[in-house]
Amino acid sequence: MITVHDRLGRMVRQAQVDGRIPAVSVALHRADRPLWTCAVGGTGNDTPLGPETVFRIGSVTKTFTAVLVMQCRDEGLLDLDDPIGRHLDLPAHGELTVRRLLSHTAGLQREPHGDVWDSLRAPDVTELLADLARVERVLPTGRRYHYSNLGMALLGELVARLRGGTWAEVLAERVLAPLGLTGTGPTPGDRAATGFLVDAYSDEARPEPNTDFGAVAPAAQLWSTAPDMARWAAFLADPAALDPAGAVLAPATLDEMRWPLTTTDETLWAGGFGLGLILVPQPGRVMHVGHDGAMPGFLAAVYGRRGGDGTAGAMGCAVLGSSGTGVPVFELPHRLLAAAAEHDPADIEPWRPGAPAPEHLRGVLGRWWGEGFEYVFSWHDGTLRARGADDPAGRPPAVFAPLPDRPDVFRTVSGREVGELLRLTRDERGAVVRMHWATYRFTRHQETFEGYDFRAGN
């Protein structure tokens, strides 16, 4: 009998062969199963390859910096629409906003001034900031997505200044320790794999140098293990499961970070970017959220899974590889997450009867018409909800929350028309006879905008 772990392990081994990657370490995290890991190859040094082997994760680092920025926002230390020059004394580009820098829509050039990738010498903070006067705005702000390590480096320094420490110190205290990411840090330690460049026309693999990214560390400095990164991916997808008290970040803030602010390709809408997070839509209303990483000798892909049939809570996957050209690393976590959801789906919880709808809302339940279309209002899990009568099964409903001082007015808190008000109108007997949702009239029968009732004929 072929188990799901047999399937996943075979996928990992095939990717290692196809990509000619000296070492691949993979972990799959989910709330309802033990952690699954798989390691193929060798470290290239005297240490054995296993789940605790450390790899460089490159730009996955940016997701940590983004969370640190959002912590500052939630605590009132900054606003996402603040110009960064409000918090840092910059010789140029101080008008770029935090939101634009987080979403890579500021138009700032990709790297710091100078030929960093020739010299492999990154600037320190003083140099980075002073050289901003020599840095280009390569696109108008807001014109389109343009990836920038420099922009994320500035956000890392912003966090450090606001918190009164270094970026690495703030990260360790406010994210790594609370989430138990003990294998993650800015240096490789003594359990690191060697990173290689594999020759295109032979089987030769040459070690790449380990570089310190200096002031650009908030964009790409971190090293980590596959289990740590799978846990991090699960946090990005389902923070309430790993951080129920919101000690690191409120679930609502992660929701905000996951909302796509731009596409990464104007003609192929296969991926988007939120606030520091890459968003990769999958079939069946599923979203993979996380980031890829690349540094000399290493590639990484770290993604959590949200939505869809079979998806477990806190589901995240990390694939770490020790080759700078082992591109199967980038696709593998998406394939593994999909295979795990298909072949080992989350258990189906039985339905159980619940409490009835409050008496004053029972007259709302059932079918209503708005804009010529039929909707069904219902009461489930202690909330008032609405769905289009013809909505596909997988589309989430609109969910309403009552306003505390207005018993017949509700705020749409998720789904269609989120943020808008739902107002109930009652007759002299107290029965709900009409509703207004986002100011559109809803009635029990289909009506024109002028009030013609097809059922009544008037």
Residue, then its C-alpha position, 0 to 999 in steps of 0.5 A: m500500500i502506498t502511503v501519503h508519505d511514500r508519495l511525498g517522499r518520492m516527489v522530494r527525491q525526484a526533485q532532488v534528482d531533476g534539480r541536481i541539488p546536493a542537499v534538499s531538506v523538506a518539512l510539512h507542518r499541519a495541526d492534525r498530524p505529526l510533523w513530516t520531514c524528508a532529507v535527500g543528499g548530503t551536506g557537503n561537509d562533515t555534518p550529517l544531513g537531517p531535519e536540523t540541518v541549517f540552510r540559507i533562506g534568502s528572501v524568505t527573510k523579508t516575511f519576518t521583516a514585514v511582520l516586524v513592521m506590522q507589529c509596529r503599525d499595530e502598536g501605533l509606532l507608524d502608519l502604513d501610509d507614513p513616508i519613511g522619511r518621517h521616521l528615518d533621516l534620509p538624504a533622498h526618497g524619504e517620501l516613499t511610504v511604508r506600504r509601497l516599500l512593503s508591497h514592492t510598488a515604490g519604484l525604488q531600484r532593486e539593490p543598494h548603490g554599487d556592485v554588491w554582487d561583484s564585490l560580495r560586500a554589502p554596505d553598513v547602515t551608515e553607507l546604505l543611508a548616505d548612498l540613497a542620494r545616488v540611488e535611482r527611482v527606476l519607476p514612478t511610485g505605484r506604477r507597477y511591481h518592482y522587487s527591491n532588496l533596498g526597500m526592505a533593508l530600509l524597512g528593517e532599519l526603520v524597525a530597528r530605530l523604532r524599537g531601539g535595537t538592531w534588526a536581529e535583536v528585535l527579530a529574536e525577541r519579538v518573533l523567533a522566541p515567541l514562536g519557538l523558531t530555535g533553528t533560525g538566525p542570522t548566522p549559519g552555526d555549526r549545522a549548516a549545509t554547504g551551498f553550491l553552484v552546480d555546473a550546467y554541463s557536468d556534475e561538478a559542484r563548486p562551493e559558494p561563499n557565505t556572505d554577510f549582507g550587512a545593512v541589507a540583512p532584513a532582506a536576505q540574511l537568515w538561516s534556518t531549518a525546514p521544520d522551523m520554516a514549515r512552522w513559520a509558513a503555517f503561522l503565515a497561513d493560520p496564525a490563530a492556530l500557532d499564536p492563539a493569543g496574538a502575541v506575535l501578530a493579530p490574525a486580522t493583521l495577517d489577513e491584511m498582509r495576505w490581501p493582494l496589492t499588486t500582480t507580479d506579471e501584468t499579463l499572467w496573473a498567476g501570482g501577487f504580492g501583499l504586504g511583504l508576502i507572495l500570494v500564489p492562487q491554486p485551483g479550488r479557491v486555495m491560496h498559498v502564501g509565503h516567499d521564495g529565497a535565493m542566495p549564493g549556493f541556496l534556494a528556498a521556498v516556504y508557503g502555507r496553504r489556505g482554503g479548499d477541501g482537504t486543507a488542514g489547519a496550520m498547514g505549511c511546507a518548506v523546501l530548502g536546497s543547497s544549490g543556487t540553480g536547483v529551481p525545482v525547489f520553487e515548485l515543490p512546496h506547492r505540489l507537496l501541499a496539494a498532494a497532502a490535501e488530496h491524499d491525506p485530507a483533513d478529517i471532516e468534523p461532524w455537524r452538530p445542532g446549535a443554538p437557534a437564531p435570536e428571536h429578533l432576527r428570525g424574521v430575517l432568515g430565508r430568501w431575499w432579493g436585491e438588484g434582481f438577484e436572490y440571496v439566502f440569509s441564515w444563522h450559523d455558528g452564532t452569526l448572521r450570514a448571507r450568500g447568493a442563491d446561485d453562489p458556488a459551494g466554495r465561495p465564502p458567505a458574507v458574515f455580519a456583526p451587530l453594532p452594539d448601540r444599534p440593534d437593527v444595524f450590522r457591519t459586514v465583517s467578511g465576504r461580499e461587501v465587507g465593511e458595509l452596513l446592513r440595515l433592517t426596516r421593521d413594520e409597526r408589528g416589529a416584523v422585518v419587511r425590508m433591508h438595505w445592504a451597502t445601501y441597496r434595497f433587499t425585499r422578499h420578492q423580486e422588484t425593480f429599482e422603482g419598486y415594481d413587485f413581480r409577485a404582486g404585479n404593482 
